[in-house]
Amino acid sequence: MTTTKGWLFKRLSVTLVSSQCGIEQMSLLIDELERAIDDGVAGDVVEFGSNAGTASVFLHQAIMMGSPEPRKLWCYDSFKGLPKPEPIDGGIFREGTCCVSRAVFEKSFEKFGLELPIVKEMWFDNLFDYDLPKKVCLAFLDCDLYSSMKTSLSLVLPRLQPGGVVILHDWGCPGVNKAWADFGDKEMGREWADSSGYGMACFRRAKTV
């Protein structure tokens, strides 16, 4: 077990492949994965809203380099852009925004010589239980919209293990915040929030005694 926080991120050799997330946010994300690994939290890593693979390549390499136990990365995206927003989303996004082909996502992994993770190409509403791992140690939800975040939370939270974390991208967008208020785990207090670019917020499930 490492005792030096941030060692894992510093060892990664991947770089940003798009502007969807900044390098500071990637550092925060990988630091949380490092903590989950060091704390022995069981389960795989899931990412909802993978887009061009900006976070995916960081997460995948971090799992390979930092986890002493076998773990997998599961990535979810329609690769058709966002579904139709609702009024609660505040007019920030439009239908079809963030449309990136699966080929672009796969090329991000090819660029760094990484094997592909498990990829589920479909709308979140069409996912079944078998499309997700049984246990989740970290979930990165880059869903943008109320409906997408609501669905991803309903799928992830029952699988999140003690000590596991949920990190929401686009924190501060009305639909994302409302989805957590309506469907988030009320016992998981917000541990931190980052306001750079599209914000992120981290929620941690308490460990069992």
PyMOL commands that set and color helices and strands:
alter all, ss='L'
color gray80, all
select helices_A, chain A and resi 7-11+23-38+54-66+87-89+102-111+124-126+129-131+146-159+174-183
alter helices_A, ss='H'
color red, helices_A
select strands_A, chain A and resi 44-48+73-77+118-121+136-141+160-171+190-194+199-204
alter strands_A, ss='S'
color yellow, strands_A
deselect
rebuild
show_as cartoon
